[in-house]
């Protein structure tokens, strides 16, 4: 009985090692090929992440980010300061970051893929507007009002 148990444990541990080795090999091949898995971020997830970022920058908890709380001097974040009072309010932060999300959402489907973000960044860095990618309406999609008409 004990011998069977030892054998079973040895076989299971060998299977685990083989799985780990296969996973490591797959990762090595993907990394060598420069593969980056695609990412998709929804508007809600982005908003939540940006709210958490605001809270982490607002070290004194006054719902405002001022110069000492910025990650570095002359930060691009000050572009969110619409009224130019030297402070980024919670409203300015929220509106500005969501405007950025909407700019990155090239096909306006409420999500930003890694490809959309890369294209948006490349266009921004080149000083041009990224091309908008229209979405095709989905039959029965109540938000698009396409194809839902009674006949």
URBEL-V120732 format. One record per pair of residues at least 6 apart in sequence whose C-alpha atoms are under 6 Angstrom apart, sorted by the first residue. I is the first residue (numbers start at 1). J is the second residue. Records with the same first field share a line. If there is no record, write none. Layout:
I=J ; J
//
This chain:
38=114
39=113 ; 114
40=112 ; 113
41=111 ; 112
42=111
43=110 ; 111
57=69
58=65
63=90
64=88 ; 89
65=87 ; 88
66=87
80=92 ; 96
81=88
104=117 ; 120
105=112
106=132 ; 133
107=133 ; 134 ; 135
120=130
123=129 ; 130
139=147
140=147 ; 148
//
